[in-house]
Amino acid sequence: MSERESTLGGLELRIAELEIKLGDADDTLEALNLTVFRQQRQIEQLQIDLRTLRQQVQAAPSGEPTSLRDEIPPHY
């Protein structure tokens, strides 16, 4: 094997290793994007829930308990 062939073989090996690393990086990026997407949906749902709770608290008559600790459980 000539020096040139040896060098080409080494370059091919390096390119193959880089392609593997790139594929792994793509997989990781895709997984992270999916995670961020799911977290964003969860954040949006939590914001809706919080908005609903705020509206319920504001709509509650002032004579009712404003804290869950002040409420009597239904089994009493």
LOSEVEX-366710 format. One record per atom (N, C-alpha, C, O, CB): atom name; x negated, z, y. Coordinates in nm, 3 decimals. Glycine has a CB too. Layout:
LOSEVEX-366710
{"CA"; {X; Z; Y}};
...
END
This chain:
LOSEVEX-366710
{"N"; {-0.084; 0.000; -0.117}};
{"CA"; {0.000; 0.000; 0.000}};
{"C"; {-0.089; 0.000; 0.124}};
{"O"; {-0.182; 0.080; 0.136}};
{"CB"; {0.096; 0.122; -0.001}};
{"N"; {-0.060; -0.090; 0.213}};
{"CA"; {-0.142; -0.100; 0.335}};
{"C"; {-0.101; 0.009; 0.434}};
{"O"; {0.002; 0.075; 0.420}};
{"CB"; {-0.128; -0.241; 0.399}};
{"N"; {-0.185; 0.025; 0.535}};
{"CA"; {-0.156; 0.125; 0.638}};
{"C"; {-0.028; 0.091; 0.713}};
{"O"; {0.049; 0.179; 0.751}};
{"CB"; {-0.273; 0.136; 0.737}};
{"N"; {-0.007; -0.037; 0.733}};
{"CA"; {0.114; -0.082; 0.803}};
{"C"; {0.238; -0.047; 0.723}};
{"O"; {0.337; 0.002; 0.778}};
{"CB"; {0.107; -0.234; 0.830}};
{"N"; {0.235; -0.073; 0.593}};
{"CA"; {0.349; -0.041; 0.507}};
{"C"; {0.373; 0.110; 0.504}};
{"O"; {0.487; 0.156; 0.503}};
{"CB"; {0.326; -0.094; 0.365}};
{"N"; {0.265; 0.187; 0.503}};
{"CA"; {0.276; 0.333; 0.504}};
{"C"; {0.341; 0.381; 0.633}};
{"O"; {0.427; 0.469; 0.631}};
{"CB"; {0.137; 0.397; 0.486}};
{"N"; {0.299; 0.321; 0.744}};
{"CA"; {0.357; 0.358; 0.874}};
{"C"; {0.504; 0.320; 0.879}};
{"O"; {0.586; 0.398; 0.928}};
{"CB"; {0.280; 0.290; 0.988}};
{"N"; {0.540; 0.202; 0.829}};
{"CA"; {0.681; 0.160; 0.827}};
{"C"; {0.764; 0.252; 0.739}};
{"O"; {0.877; 0.286; 0.773}};
{"CB"; {0.693; 0.016; 0.779}};
{"N"; {0.709; 0.292; 0.626}};
{"CA"; {0.779; 0.385; 0.537}};
{"C"; {0.803; 0.519; 0.605}};
{"O"; {0.910; 0.578; 0.590}};
{"CB"; {0.700; 0.406; 0.409}};
{"N"; {0.703; 0.566; 0.680}};
{"CA"; {0.718; 0.692; 0.753}};
{"C"; {0.822; 0.681; 0.862}};
{"O"; {0.900; 0.774; 0.885}};
{"CB"; {0.585; 0.733; 0.813}};
{"N"; {0.825; 0.566; 0.930}};
{"CA"; {0.926; 0.545; 1.034}};
{"C"; {1.066; 0.539; 0.975}};
{"O"; {1.160; 0.594; 1.031}};
{"CB"; {0.896; 0.416; 1.112}};
{"N"; {1.079; 0.472; 0.862}};
{"CA"; {1.209; 0.464; 0.797}};
{"C"; {1.257; 0.602; 0.755}};
{"O"; {1.375; 0.634; 0.768}};
{"CB"; {1.203; 0.371; 0.674}};
{"N"; {1.166; 0.684; 0.706}};
{"CA"; {1.200; 0.820; 0.667}};
{"C"; {1.243; 0.901; 0.789}};
{"O"; {1.342; 0.974; 0.783}};
{"CB"; {1.081; 0.889; 0.598}};
{"N"; {1.171; 0.888; 0.898}};
{"CA"; {1.207; 0.959; 1.021}};
{"C"; {1.342; 0.912; 1.074}};
{"O"; {1.423; 0.993; 1.119}};
{"CB"; {1.098; 0.939; 1.128}};
{"N"; {1.366; 0.783; 1.068}};
{"CA"; {1.495; 0.730; 1.114}};
{"C"; {1.608; 0.783; 1.026}};
{"O"; {1.713; 0.821; 1.077}};
{"CB"; {1.494; 0.574; 1.113}};
{"N"; {1.586; 0.786; 0.895}};
{"CA"; {1.688; 0.838; 0.804}};
{"C"; {1.717; 0.985; 0.834}};
{"O"; {1.833; 1.027; 0.834}};
{"CB"; {1.643; 0.822; 0.658}};
{"N"; {1.612; 1.063; 0.859}};
{"CA"; {1.631; 1.204; 0.893}};
{"C"; {1.708; 1.220; 1.024}};
{"O"; {1.795; 1.307; 1.034}};
{"CB"; {1.495; 1.275; 0.904}};
{"N"; {1.677; 1.138; 1.122}};
{"CA"; {1.749; 1.142; 1.249}};
{"C"; {1.896; 1.103; 1.232}};
{"O"; {1.984; 1.161; 1.296}};
{"CB"; {1.682; 1.049; 1.351}};
{"N"; {1.922; 1.005; 1.147}};
{"CA"; {2.060; 0.966; 1.121}};
{"C"; {2.138; 1.079; 1.055}};
{"O"; {2.255; 1.100; 1.086}};
{"CB"; {2.064; 0.840; 1.032}};
{"N"; {2.073; 1.151; 0.965}};
{"CA"; {2.138; 1.266; 0.901}};
{"C"; {2.169; 1.374; 1.004}};
{"O"; {2.278; 1.431; 1.006}};
{"CB"; {2.049; 1.324; 0.788}};
{"N"; {2.072; 1.402; 1.090}};
{"CA"; {2.092; 1.502; 1.194}};
{"C"; {2.203; 1.461; 1.290}};
{"O"; {2.283; 1.544; 1.333}};
{"CB"; {1.962; 1.526; 1.272}};
{"N"; {2.208; 1.333; 1.323}};
{"CA"; {2.312; 1.283; 1.412}};
{"C"; {2.449; 1.297; 1.347}};
{"O"; {2.546; 1.334; 1.413}};
{"CB"; {2.285; 1.137; 1.448}};
{"N"; {2.457; 1.267; 1.219}};
{"CA"; {2.584; 1.283; 1.147}};
{"C"; {2.629; 1.428; 1.145}};
{"O"; {2.747; 1.457; 1.164}};
{"CB"; {2.571; 1.231; 1.006}};
{"N"; {2.534; 1.520; 1.122}};
{"CA"; {2.567; 1.662; 1.124}};
{"C"; {2.612; 1.706; 1.264}};
{"O"; {2.707; 1.783; 1.278}};
{"CB"; {2.446; 1.746; 1.080}};
{"N"; {2.545; 1.656; 1.366}};
{"CA"; {2.583; 1.690; 1.504}};
{"C"; {2.723; 1.636; 1.536}};
{"O"; {2.801; 1.704; 1.602}};
{"CB"; {2.479; 1.632; 1.603}};
{"N"; {2.754; 1.517; 1.489}};
{"CA"; {2.888; 1.461; 1.509}};
{"C"; {2.994; 1.547; 1.442}};
{"O"; {3.100; 1.573; 1.500}};
{"CB"; {2.895; 1.316; 1.455}};
{"N"; {2.966; 1.591; 1.319}};
{"CA"; {3.061; 1.677; 1.247}};
{"C"; {3.082; 1.808; 1.321}};
{"O"; {3.195; 1.856; 1.333}};
{"CB"; {3.010; 1.703; 1.105}};
{"N"; {2.972; 1.866; 1.369}};
{"CA"; {2.982; 1.993; 1.443}};
{"C"; {3.060; 1.974; 1.572}};
{"O"; {3.144; 2.057; 1.606}};
{"CB"; {2.842; 2.048; 1.474}};
{"N"; {3.034; 1.866; 1.642}};
{"CA"; {3.104; 1.838; 1.767}};
{"C"; {3.254; 1.820; 1.742}};
{"O"; {3.336; 1.869; 1.819}};
{"CB"; {3.046; 1.714; 1.835}};
{"N"; {3.288; 1.750; 1.637}};
{"CA"; {3.429; 1.730; 1.604}};
{"C"; {3.498; 1.863; 1.571}};
{"O"; {3.610; 1.887; 1.614}};
{"CB"; {3.442; 1.632; 1.485}};
{"N"; {3.429; 1.948; 1.496}};
{"CA"; {3.485; 2.079; 1.462}};
{"C"; {3.502; 2.165; 1.588}};
{"O"; {3.603; 2.234; 1.603}};
{"CB"; {3.394; 2.152; 1.360}};
{"N"; {3.405; 2.160; 1.678}};
{"CA"; {3.416; 2.236; 1.802}};
{"C"; {3.528; 2.184; 1.891}};
{"O"; {3.600; 2.262; 1.952}};
{"CB"; {3.284; 2.232; 1.878}};
{"N"; {3.543; 2.053; 1.897}};
{"CA"; {3.652; 1.996; 1.976}};
{"C"; {3.787; 2.040; 1.922}};
{"O"; {3.877; 2.072; 2.000}};
{"CB"; {3.643; 1.843; 1.976}};
{"N"; {3.802; 2.042; 1.790}};
{"CA"; {3.927; 2.086; 1.729}};
{"C"; {3.952; 2.234; 1.760}};
{"O"; {4.066; 2.273; 1.788}};
{"CB"; {3.923; 2.063; 1.577}};
{"N"; {3.848; 2.314; 1.756}};
{"CA"; {3.861; 2.456; 1.787}};
{"C"; {3.904; 2.476; 1.932}};
{"O"; {3.994; 2.556; 1.959}};
{"CB"; {3.729; 2.530; 1.762}};
{"N"; {3.842; 2.405; 2.022}};
{"CA"; {3.878; 2.416; 2.165}};
{"C"; {4.022; 2.370; 2.186}};
{"O"; {4.096; 2.432; 2.262}};
{"CB"; {3.780; 2.331; 2.253}};
{"N"; {4.062; 2.263; 2.120}};
{"CA"; {4.199; 2.213; 2.133}};
{"C"; {4.299; 2.317; 2.086}};
{"O"; {4.400; 2.342; 2.153}};
{"CB"; {4.216; 2.083; 2.052}};
{"N"; {4.272; 2.378; 1.970}};
{"CA"; {4.364; 2.482; 1.918}};
{"C"; {4.368; 2.603; 2.009}};
{"O"; {4.475; 2.660; 2.032}};
{"CB"; {4.321; 2.525; 1.776}};
{"N"; {4.254; 2.643; 2.061}};
{"CA"; {4.250; 2.758; 2.152}};
{"C"; {4.326; 2.728; 2.281}};
{"O"; {4.393; 2.816; 2.335}};
{"CB"; {4.105; 2.796; 2.183}};
{"N"; {4.316; 2.606; 2.330}};
{"CA"; {4.388; 2.570; 2.451}};
{"C"; {4.538; 2.576; 2.428}};
{"O"; {4.612; 2.624; 2.514}};
{"CB"; {4.348; 2.430; 2.498}};
{"N"; {4.584; 2.528; 2.312}};
{"CA"; {4.727; 2.537; 2.280}};
{"C"; {4.770; 2.682; 2.272}};
{"O"; {4.878; 2.718; 2.320}};
{"CB"; {4.758; 2.465; 2.147}};
{"N"; {4.688; 2.767; 2.211}};
{"CA"; {4.720; 2.908; 2.199}};
{"C"; {4.725; 2.974; 2.337}};
{"O"; {4.814; 3.054; 2.364}};
{"CB"; {4.618; 2.979; 2.108}};
{"N"; {4.631; 2.941; 2.424}};
{"CA"; {4.630; 2.996; 2.560}};
{"C"; {4.757; 2.954; 2.634}};
{"O"; {4.820; 3.036; 2.702}};
{"CB"; {4.504; 2.947; 2.638}};
{"N"; {4.795; 2.828; 2.621}};
{"CA"; {4.916; 2.781; 2.688}};
{"C"; {5.039; 2.854; 2.636}};
{"O"; {5.128; 2.888; 2.715}};
{"CB"; {4.933; 2.630; 2.668}};
{"N"; {5.047; 2.879; 2.506}};
{"CA"; {5.161; 2.951; 2.449}};
{"C"; {5.161; 3.096; 2.497}};
{"O"; {5.267; 3.152; 2.526}};
{"CB"; {5.157; 2.945; 2.295}};
{"N"; {5.046; 3.157; 2.505}};
{"CA"; {5.037; 3.294; 2.555}};
{"C"; {5.078; 3.303; 2.702}};
{"O"; {5.140; 3.400; 2.744}};
{"CB"; {4.893; 3.348; 2.537}};
{"N"; {5.044; 3.201; 2.780}};
{"CA"; {5.085; 3.199; 2.920}};
{"C"; {5.237; 3.188; 2.931}};
{"O"; {5.298; 3.252; 3.016}};
{"CB"; {5.018; 3.082; 2.995}};
{"N"; {5.298; 3.108; 2.845}};
{"CA"; {5.444; 3.096; 2.844}};
{"C"; {5.506; 3.229; 2.806}};
{"O"; {5.602; 3.274; 2.869}};
{"CB"; {5.490; 2.985; 2.745}};
{"N"; {5.452; 3.294; 2.702}};
{"CA"; {5.503; 3.424; 2.658}};
{"C"; {5.491; 3.527; 2.769}};
{"O"; {5.583; 3.605; 2.792}};
{"CB"; {5.429; 3.471; 2.534}};
{"N"; {5.377; 3.529; 2.837}};
{"CA"; {5.356; 3.624; 2.946}};
{"C"; {5.455; 3.600; 3.060}};
{"O"; {5.511; 3.694; 3.116}};
{"CB"; {5.212; 3.615; 2.997}};
{"N"; {5.476; 3.474; 3.094}};
{"CA"; {5.572; 3.439; 3.198}};
{"C"; {5.712; 3.488; 3.161}};
{"O"; {5.784; 3.541; 3.245}};
{"CB"; {5.572; 3.287; 3.223}};
{"N"; {5.749; 3.469; 3.035}};
{"CA"; {5.881; 3.513; 2.987}};
{"C"; {5.893; 3.665; 2.996}};
{"O"; {5.996; 3.716; 3.040}};
{"CB"; {5.904; 3.466; 2.842}};
{"N"; {5.790; 3.735; 2.955}};
{"CA"; {5.793; 3.881; 2.962}};
{"C"; {5.803; 3.931; 3.106}};
{"O"; {5.875; 4.026; 3.135}};
{"CB"; {5.669; 3.940; 2.896}};
{"N"; {5.730; 3.866; 3.195}};
{"CA"; {5.739; 3.905; 3.336}};
{"C"; {5.881; 3.885; 3.389}};
{"O"; {5.933; 3.970; 3.462}};
{"CB"; {5.640; 3.824; 3.421}};
{"N"; {5.943; 3.774; 3.353}};
{"CA"; {6.079; 3.749; 3.397}};
{"C"; {6.175; 3.853; 3.341}};
{"O"; {6.268; 3.896; 3.410}};
{"CB"; {6.123; 3.608; 3.355}};
{"N"; {6.154; 3.893; 3.215}};
{"CA"; {6.241; 3.995; 3.155}};
{"C"; {6.224; 4.129; 3.225}};
{"O"; {6.322; 4.200; 3.247}};
{"CB"; {6.210; 4.009; 3.005}};
{"N"; {6.102; 4.163; 3.259}};
{"CA"; {6.077; 4.290; 3.327}};
{"C"; {6.140; 4.287; 3.467}};
{"O"; {6.199; 4.385; 3.510}};
{"CB"; {5.925; 4.318; 3.337}};
{"N"; {6.127; 4.176; 3.536}};
{"CA"; {6.184; 4.166; 3.670}};
{"C"; {6.336; 4.165; 3.666}};
{"O"; {6.401; 4.214; 3.759}};
{"CB"; {6.134; 4.041; 3.740}};
{"N"; {6.394; 4.110; 3.559}};
{"CA"; {6.539; 4.102; 3.548}};
{"C"; {6.601; 4.232; 3.498}};
{"O"; {6.722; 4.250; 3.510}};
{"CB"; {6.577; 3.988; 3.456}};
{"N"; {6.523; 4.322; 3.443}};
{"CA"; {6.576; 4.446; 3.389}};
{"C"; {6.627; 4.533; 3.503}};
{"O"; {6.562; 4.545; 3.607}};
{"CB"; {6.469; 4.522; 3.307}};
{"N"; {6.745; 4.595; 3.484}};
{"CA"; {6.796; 4.686; 3.587}};
{"C"; {6.698; 4.802; 3.609}};
{"O"; {6.628; 4.844; 3.517}};
{"CB"; {6.937; 4.741; 3.548}};
{"N"; {6.695; 4.852; 3.731}};
{"CA"; {6.597; 4.954; 3.766}};
{"C"; {6.623; 5.087; 3.696}};
{"O"; {6.532; 5.169; 3.687}};
{"CB"; {6.595; 4.974; 3.915}};
{"N"; {6.745; 5.110; 3.646}};
{"CA"; {6.777; 5.236; 3.578}};
{"C"; {6.726; 5.242; 3.435}};
{"O"; {6.718; 5.350; 3.377}};
{"CB"; {6.925; 5.256; 3.577}};
{"N"; {6.690; 5.128; 3.379}};
{"CA"; {6.641; 5.126; 3.241}};
{"C"; {6.492; 5.159; 3.239}};
{"O"; {6.421; 5.140; 3.338}};
{"CB"; {6.665; 4.987; 3.176}};
{"N"; {6.446; 5.210; 3.126}};
{"CA"; {6.302; 5.241; 3.117}};
{"C"; {6.219; 5.115; 3.138}};
{"O"; {6.252; 5.008; 3.088}};
{"CB"; {6.268; 5.304; 2.980}};
{"N"; {6.111; 5.130; 3.212}};
{"CA"; {6.024; 5.016; 3.237}};
{"C"; {5.905; 5.014; 3.143}};
{"O"; {5.826; 4.919; 3.144}};
{"CB"; {5.976; 5.017; 3.381}};
{"N"; {5.892; 5.117; 3.062}};
{"CA"; {5.781; 5.124; 2.968}};
{"C"; {5.836; 5.138; 2.827}};
{"O"; {5.934; 5.209; 2.806}};
{"CB"; {5.687; 5.240; 3.003}};
{"N"; {5.775; 5.073; 2.733}};
{"CA"; {5.819; 5.085; 2.594}};
{"C"; {5.804; 5.229; 2.545}};
{"O"; {5.876; 5.270; 2.454}};
{"CB"; {5.740; 4.989; 2.504}};
{"N"; {5.713; 5.304; 2.602}};
{"CA"; {5.695; 5.444; 2.563}};
{"C"; {5.813; 5.530; 2.605}};
{"O"; {5.839; 5.634; 2.545}};
{"CB"; {5.566; 5.499; 2.623}};
{"N"; {5.886; 5.486; 2.710}};
{"CA"; {6.001; 5.562; 2.759}};
{"C"; {6.127; 5.532; 2.678}};
{"O"; {6.224; 5.607; 2.686}};
{"CB"; {6.025; 5.531; 2.905}};
{"N"; {6.125; 5.425; 2.603}};
{"CA"; {6.244; 5.389; 2.527}};
{"C"; {6.256; 5.473; 2.401}};
{"O"; {6.155; 5.511; 2.341}};
{"CB"; {6.241; 5.242; 2.491}};
{"N"; {6.379; 5.501; 2.361}};
{"CA"; {6.405; 5.575; 2.238}};
{"C"; {6.416; 5.473; 2.125}};
{"O"; {6.488; 5.375; 2.138}};
{"CB"; {6.534; 5.662; 2.248}};
{"N"; {6.345; 5.495; 2.016}};
{"CA"; {6.355; 5.401; 1.905}};
{"C"; {6.498; 5.394; 1.852}};
{"O"; {6.571; 5.493; 1.861}};
{"CB"; {6.259; 5.440; 1.792}};
{"N"; {6.540; 5.280; 1.797}};
{"CA"; {6.678; 5.264; 1.755}};
{"C"; {6.722; 5.358; 1.643}};
{"O"; {6.843; 5.376; 1.626}};
{"CB"; {6.700; 5.125; 1.711}};
{"N"; {6.633; 5.417; 1.568}};
{"CA"; {6.674; 5.503; 1.458}};
{"C"; {6.703; 5.646; 1.502}};
{"O"; {6.734; 5.729; 1.416}};
{"CB"; {6.568; 5.503; 1.351}};
{"N"; {6.695; 5.681; 1.631}};
{"CA"; {6.728; 5.815; 1.679}};
{"C"; {6.869; 5.818; 1.728}};
{"O"; {6.916; 5.923; 1.773}};
{"CB"; {6.633; 5.859; 1.790}};
END
